[in-house]
Amino acid sequence: MNIFSIIKQSIIALKANKLRSFFSILGIVIGVSAVVIILSLGQSLKGFVTNEIEAFGPGILDIAVKIPEASEVGSAISIIQGVKITTLKIKDIKALKDKERFPYIEAVTGETFAQEWAVYKDKEKKVLLFGANADFPLVMRTAKVDKGRFFTDTEDETLAKVAVLGSNLTEDFFGPIDPIGKKIKLKGQSFKVVGTLEPMGGFSFGGVDMNDFMYIPIETALKEVLGIDYLLEIILTIKDESYSVQAIEEISQLLRRHHNIKDPAKDDFQITTMEEVISQVQEMSVVLNLLLGFLAAISLLVGGIGIMNIMLVSVSERTHEIGLRKSLGATKKNILWQFLIESLIITILGGVIGIVLGIGNFLLGSLIVRTQGLSSWPMDISWVAIAAAFFVSMAIGLIFGIYPARKAAQLSPVEAMRKE
């Protein structure tokens, strides 16, 4: 009996037990689609985070407050209750803007955030207030002015009450109306809208869509709205990444002098490059993919065990058929291959259907995510995961099909014929 005859017999046998074949295929479909969805999701998440970080552009340095260890603030409860870190000041930004001292710094902005109620005519909305310097669009490359302009250094220094609106906020307050020159009230104070930003592609900052922000001069935000004198962080760009080491060292020396720090081990700030952040994201992505891949592999393993159990039931029910075929001249090899091919057909069909469903569900989910505001979410289908899932499903068909196939092949024709 040639291989084509064996395949034909296997297909006939599977068709004769459609319900059983369906449930056998279903286990592999679920496993393969899980592999495709989970690993593609992991790859897309990595791409999304990396793209968001890279949106700042090359040569970015992030100066953030350094959270003290629990022992330095009394106890872990102090951190849980909230420890105010108030060491980054406006004077730090002004010093970093000294072109003679730091000729390699291209742009610098401080940042602070808050939630405040904003009112325009009869519309009231809780807005995300973002205090920044005039250099903000030079640091955040995705922040492009759509209408009007961004605020100036002079407006920042004079505590001008001007605002630039993110695209979502512009739509919420003004719709088709030109917002330039209109005034929005914030904590009882009127802020003149001088500009709006183009949609930032769903770019988020700390998990919040930056299209929802209301941007105002940082000194205005600190002194006129929030009543504080400290920043959450400072972000700057350097003209050439080759200056990174020098920049970190010289900026650290400046901040230590400003903050009266003698021991570098007691720094109340930390400086991070975007390259370091991307490297950390990539390392986390590898661990995440391994974990997700392991979970997906378990679902495939369960599908394989299901195939083995169903094939064993099939062997038991078809004992008489096996005995009859052997008495008519079928060899052990013929029987072995028939059951092995049945198992392979199940896993190949399940693999193909699982890949199609996995890709379909992943793309559908990605579209939903994009419509919910994260329009920059990448649809990165993991073709490596697809290939791996397909070949692993075939391997499962072979591995978990061998035992039932061997059991069928080793049946004595005389004993098999006695069973009805």
Secondary structure, 3 states (H helix, E strand, C coil): CCHHHHHHHHHHHHHHCHHHHHHHHHHHHHHHHHHHHHHHHHHHHHHHHHHHHHCCCCCEEEEEECCCCHHHCCCHHHHHHCCCCCCCCHHHHHHHCCCCCCCCEEEEEEEEEEEEEEEECCEEEEEEEEEECCCHHHHCCCCCEEEECCCCHHHHHCCCCEEEECHHHHHHHHCCCCCCCCEEEECCEEEEEEEEECCCCCCEECCEEHHHEEEEEHHHHHHHHHCCCCCCEEEEEECCHHHHHHHHHHHHHHHHHHCCCCCHHHCCEEEEEHHHHHHHHHHHHHHHHHHHHHHHHHHHHHHHHHHHHHHHHHHHHCHHHHHHHHHCCCCHHHHHHHHHHHHHHHHHHHHHHHHHHHHHHHHHHHHHHHHCCCCCCCCCCCHHHHHHHHHHHHHHHHHHHHHHHHHHHCCCHHHHHHCC
